[in-house]
């Protein structure tokens, strides 16, 4: 089961359109979860509810969660003014940790990251 979480440009997403499940091929399913920008995602409960609808082998205790992370760096090769780059880099560095924000079990999370020049 591959899960994608999207934050929409609206405050709330209707419960009936929050979860979409699509079969990719035999044994593989894509679950899309949509949340509004004012909502606090309830990822574990939504994943359990989606998994209950699918013929999956194994359990969620065996699941691995892959989380993306971007690190922004202020360098001389910039498109912004120096202070703007520094401010954006500080705000990004102090943003919420996705593992905690989505209430994922920390022992089951793999974080993949990239460094980006502002």
Residue pairs with C-beta under 8 A, 6 or more apart in sequence:
1 28
1 29
1 30
1 31
1 47
1 50
1 51
1 54
1 56
2 24
2 28
2 29
2 30
2 31
3 30
3 31
3 32
3 33
3 43
3 47
3 50
4 30
4 31
4 32
4 33
5 33
5 34
5 35
5 41
5 43
5 102
6 32
6 33
6 34
6 35
7 35
7 36
7 37
8 34
8 35
8 36
8 37
9 37
10 36
10 37
11 36
11 37
11 38
11 39
12 36
12 38
12 39
13 34
13 35
13 36
13 39
17 34
18 33
18 34
18 35
18 46
19 31
19 32
19 33
19 34
19 46
19 49
19 50
20 31
20 32
20 34
21 29
21 30
21 31
21 32
21 50
21 53
21 54
22 29
22 30
22 32
23 29
23 30
24 30
27 57
29 54
29 56
31 47
31 50
33 41
33 43
33 46
33 50
35 41
41 101
41 102
42 103
43 102
43 103
43 104
44 102
44 103
44 104
47 60
47 63
48 60
51 60
63 108
64 108
64 109
64 110
65 99
65 104
65 105
65 108
65 109
65 110
66 109
66 110
66 111
66 112
67 98
67 99
67 102
67 104
67 109
67 110
67 111
67 112
68 98
68 111
68 112
68 113
69 98
69 111
69 112
69 113
69 114
70 92
70 113
70 114
70 115
70 116
71 92
71 93
71 113
71 114
71 115
71 116
72 88
72 89
72 92
72 93
72 115
72 116
72 117
72 118
73 89
73 115
73 116
73 117
73 118
74 82
74 85
74 86
74 88
74 89
74 118
75 85
75 117
75 118
77 117
78 85
78 117
78 118
79 118
80 88
80 118
85 118
88 118
89 118
98 104
99 106
99 109
99 111
